[in-house]
């Protein structure tokens, strides 16, 4: 596993917002809400909900209640994952640096950014979200097409951006979404993983290793679940960033040398 590095949200190559809905936080124990007395005689209109799409999660990603095999996972609070050897992890931080919004795993020329959100208990959000993402990309001049993948319907897209010379360039990305029990996991594959199935499979193994701890709090649908840095890693990082003392500085000690062979 590689060393953690932080990345501001403004530096991310892939940035598509998932805005919380205007609904209030949901208390799943209540099946209905009170209505004013002047409307009590009106017939109740059924609330239209998008059913969660059936996805085979037998190999992950898991809810914390579904597995006890977390000893080898890196616990980031709402999300825990098991990175393989050679994987570098980057924490995505908002502009103020006050909230960790996601984690990005990098393997070679491929990357996958993962974020987890709150969702209703009895319905999924991925179908609506990917339609919104597709509409936004197409209106901006990009492309978006749906394909069936190992974890359900994926969105394969080309994101437009303005190059230094003023020309429009396109970056391929692959959106993967998984509706879990009261949570939604979004993964965005970029680099080779966005265009090569073999590279995508390797990054999806990281996604499958995810274990989500949603918590019991009432949350608004699509509310971002904040991640945290493990205390032992935080302490190690702070120690590594401390300035060296005079005893550690040995200016006259010979360092590594490079020998040129002709």
C-alpha positions as CSV (number, residue, x, y, z in Angstrom):
1,X,0.0,0.0,0.0
2,X,1.4,3.4,-0.9
3,X,1.7,6.4,1.5
4,X,-1.3,8.6,1.9
5,X,-1.3,11.9,0.1
6,X,-3.9,14.7,0.3
7,X,-5.5,16.3,-2.7
8,X,-7.8,19.3,-2.8
9,X,-11.1,19.0,-4.5
10,X,-10.1,21.6,-7.0
11,X,-7.2,19.4,-8.1
12,X,-9.3,16.4,-8.9
13,X,-9.5,15.3,-12.5
14,X,-13.0,13.9,-12.1
15,X,-15.5,16.1,-10.3
16,X,-19.2,15.5,-10.7
17,X,-21.3,16.7,-7.8
18,X,-24.1,14.7,-6.2
19,X,-26.3,17.3,-4.6
20,X,-28.4,16.3,-1.6
21,X,-32.1,16.3,-2.4
22,X,-34.5,18.8,-1.0
23,X,-36.1,16.1,1.1
24,X,-35.7,16.3,4.9
25,X,-33.6,13.7,6.7
26,X,-35.4,10.4,6.5
27,X,-36.5,8.4,9.6
28,X,-37.0,5.0,8.2
29,X,-39.1,3.9,11.1
30,X,-42.0,6.1,10.0
31,X,-44.0,4.8,7.0
32,X,-46.0,8.0,6.6
33,X,-46.1,11.7,7.6
34,X,-49.0,13.7,9.2
35,X,-51.0,15.9,6.8
36,X,-52.9,19.1,7.6
37,X,-56.5,18.6,8.7
38,X,-57.8,20.5,5.6
39,X,-56.3,17.9,3.4
40,X,-57.1,14.8,5.5
41,X,-60.1,14.0,3.2
42,X,-58.0,13.9,0.1
43,X,-56.8,10.5,-1.1
44,X,-53.2,9.8,-0.4
45,X,-50.9,9.9,-3.4
46,X,-48.3,7.1,-3.4
47,X,-44.7,8.4,-3.2
48,X,-42.8,7.5,-6.4
49,X,-39.6,5.8,-5.5
50,X,-37.0,4.3,-7.7
51,X,-36.4,0.7,-6.6
52,X,-32.9,-0.3,-5.9
53,X,-31.4,-2.2,-8.8
54,X,-30.5,-5.8,-8.0
55,X,-26.7,-6.2,-8.0
56,X,-24.7,-9.2,-7.0
57,X,-22.8,-8.1,-3.9
58,X,-21.8,-11.6,-2.8
59,X,-18.2,-10.6,-3.3
60,X,-18.6,-7.0,-2.2
61,X,-19.0,-4.2,-1.6
62,X,-20.5,-5.1,1.8
63,X,-22.4,-3.4,4.5
64,X,-20.7,-3.6,7.9
65,X,-23.5,-5.8,9.2
66,X,-22.8,-8.4,6.4
67,X,-19.2,-9.3,7.1
68,X,-16.8,-9.7,10.0
69,X,-13.7,-9.9,7.8
70,X,-12.3,-6.4,8.3
71,X,-9.0,-7.1,10.1
72,X,-7.0,-6.5,6.9
73,X,-9.0,-3.4,5.9
74,X,-8.0,0.2,6.3
75,X,-10.7,1.9,8.4
76,X,-11.6,5.3,7.1
77,X,-14.8,5.7,9.1
78,X,-17.8,5.4,6.8
79,X,-15.7,3.4,4.4
80,X,-13.1,0.7,4.9
81,X,-11.1,-1.0,2.1
82,X,-8.4,-3.5,1.5
83,X,-5.8,-2.1,-0.9
84,X,-3.5,-4.6,-2.6
85,X,0.3,-4.3,-2.9
86,X,1.4,-1.5,-5.0
87,X,-1.7,0.6,-4.4
88,X,-1.4,4.3,-3.6
89,X,-4.2,5.9,-1.6
90,X,-5.0,9.6,-1.9
91,X,-7.5,11.3,0.3
92,X,-9.7,13.9,-1.4
93,X,-10.2,17.0,0.7
94,X,-12.6,19.9,0.1
95,X,-11.3,23.5,-0.6
96,X,-11.2,24.4,3.1
97,X,-9.4,21.2,4.0
98,X,-12.0,20.5,6.7
99,X,-13.7,17.4,5.3
100,X,-12.4,14.3,3.6
101,X,-14.9,13.8,0.8
102,X,-13.5,10.6,-0.8
103,X,-10.6,8.3,-1.3
104,X,-8.8,7.5,-4.6
105,X,-6.8,4.3,-5.2
106,X,-4.1,4.4,-7.8
107,X,-2.5,1.4,-9.5
108,X,-0.1,2.2,-12.3
109,X,-2.0,4.2,-14.9
110,X,-5.4,3.5,-13.5
111,X,-7.3,5.1,-10.6
112,X,-10.7,4.8,-8.9
113,X,-12.2,7.5,-6.7
114,X,-14.8,6.2,-4.2
115,X,-17.4,8.2,-2.2
116,X,-20.3,7.0,-0.1
117,X,-23.6,8.7,0.5
118,X,-26.7,8.2,2.5
119,X,-29.7,6.7,0.8
120,X,-33.3,5.8,1.6
121,X,-34.0,2.4,3.1
122,X,-36.6,1.2,0.6
123,X,-35.3,2.7,-2.7
124,X,-32.1,3.2,-4.7
125,X,-30.6,6.4,-6.0
126,X,-28.1,5.2,-8.6
127,X,-30.6,5.1,-11.5
128,X,-31.6,8.8,-11.0
129,X,-28.0,9.9,-10.3
130,X,-26.5,8.4,-13.4
131,X,-29.3,10.0,-15.5
132,X,-28.4,13.4,-13.9
133,X,-24.7,12.9,-14.6
134,X,-25.4,11.9,-18.2
135,X,-27.6,14.9,-18.7
136,X,-25.0,17.3,-17.3
137,X,-22.2,15.8,-19.4
138,X,-24.2,15.8,-22.6
139,X,-25.3,19.4,-22.1
140,X,-21.7,20.4,-21.6
141,X,-20.7,18.8,-24.9
142,X,-19.5,15.4,-23.6
143,X,-20.9,11.9,-24.1
144,X,-22.4,9.3,-21.8
145,X,-23.6,5.7,-22.6
146,X,-24.9,3.0,-20.3
147,X,-23.3,-0.5,-20.3
148,X,-23.9,-3.5,-18.1
149,X,-21.0,-4.4,-15.9
150,X,-20.1,-6.7,-13.0
151,X,-21.7,-4.4,-10.5
152,X,-24.8,-3.4,-12.5
153,X,-25.3,-0.6,-15.0
154,X,-22.3,1.6,-15.6
155,X,-22.0,4.9,-17.2
156,X,-19.1,5.3,-19.7
157,X,-18.5,8.9,-20.5
158,X,-16.2,11.4,-22.1
159,X,-15.8,14.6,-20.0
160,X,-15.1,17.8,-21.9
161,X,-12.5,20.3,-20.6
162,X,-10.7,23.3,-22.1
163,X,-7.1,22.8,-22.9
164,X,-4.3,25.3,-22.5
165,X,-4.5,26.1,-26.2
166,X,-8.2,26.8,-25.9
167,X,-9.3,23.6,-27.6
168,X,-11.8,21.2,-26.1
169,X,-10.3,17.9,-24.9
170,X,-12.1,14.9,-23.6
171,X,-11.2,12.6,-20.7
172,X,-12.7,9.1,-20.6
173,X,-14.3,8.1,-17.3
174,X,-16.4,5.2,-16.1
175,X,-19.0,5.7,-13.4
176,X,-20.0,2.7,-11.2
177,X,-22.7,2.9,-8.6
178,X,-23.9,0.4,-6.0
179,X,-27.1,0.8,-3.9
180,X,-26.6,-0.7,-0.5
181,X,-28.8,-0.8,2.6
182,X,-29.4,2.9,3.3
183,X,-26.2,3.9,1.5
184,X,-24.9,4.5,-2.0
185,X,-21.3,3.9,-3.2
186,X,-20.1,5.8,-6.2
187,X,-16.8,4.8,-7.9
188,X,-15.3,6.8,-10.8
189,X,-12.7,4.9,-12.8
190,X,-10.2,7.0,-14.8
191,X,-7.0,6.4,-16.8
192,X,-6.6,3.0,-18.4
193,X,-9.4,1.6,-16.2
194,X,-11.8,3.9,-18.0
195,X,-11.1,2.4,-21.4
196,X,-9.6,-1.1,-20.8
197,X,-11.7,-3.9,-19.3
198,X,-8.7,-5.7,-17.8
199,X,-7.5,-2.6,-16.1
200,X,-11.1,-1.9,-14.9
201,X,-11.3,-5.3,-13.4
202,X,-8.3,-4.7,-11.2
203,X,-9.8,-1.4,-9.9
204,X,-13.2,-3.0,-9.3
205,X,-11.5,-5.5,-7.0
206,X,-10.7,-2.5,-4.8
207,X,-14.3,-1.4,-5.0
208,X,-15.5,-4.9,-4.1
209,X,-13.2,-4.9,-1.0
210,X,-15.1,-1.9,0.4
211,X,-17.1,-2.2,3.7
212,X,-19.5,0.6,4.4
213,X,-20.5,1.7,7.9
214,X,-23.4,4.0,7.4
215,X,-24.4,4.6,11.0
216,X,-27.9,4.8,12.4
217,X,-28.4,8.6,12.2
218,X,-31.2,10.1,10.1
219,X,-29.6,11.7,7.1
220,X,-30.9,13.4,3.9
221,X,-30.8,11.3,0.8
222,X,-27.4,11.7,-1.1
223,X,-25.8,13.3,1.9
224,X,-22.0,12.7,1.8
225,X,-20.7,10.4,4.5
226,X,-17.5,11.9,5.8
227,X,-14.3,9.9,5.9
228,X,-11.7,10.0,8.7
229,X,-8.0,9.3,8.9
230,X,-6.9,6.4,11.2
231,X,-5.2,7.9,14.2
232,X,-2.1,5.7,13.8
233,X,-1.6,6.8,10.3
234,X,-2.3,10.4,11.2
235,X,0.4,10.3,13.9
236,X,2.9,8.7,11.6
237,X,2.2,11.4,9.0
238,X,2.7,14.2,11.5
239,X,5.9,12.7,12.7
240,X,7.2,12.4,9.1
241,X,6.4,16.1,8.6
242,X,8.3,17.3,11.7
243,X,11.5,19.2,10.9
244,X,14.7,17.3,11.4
245,X,16.9,18.2,14.4
246,X,20.5,19.1,14.2
247,X,21.5,15.6,15.2
248,X,19.8,14.3,12.2
249,X,21.5,16.6,9.8
250,X,25.0,15.4,8.8
251,X,26.1,17.7,6.0
252,X,29.6,16.1,5.6
253,X,28.3,12.5,5.4
254,X,28.6,11.1,1.9
255,X,25.2,10.4,0.4
256,X,24.1,8.3,-2.5
257,X,26.2,8.6,-5.6
258,X,25.4,8.1,-9.3
259,X,28.1,6.5,-11.4
260,X,28.0,7.2,-15.1
261,X,29.0,4.2,-17.2
262,X,30.2,5.1,-20.7
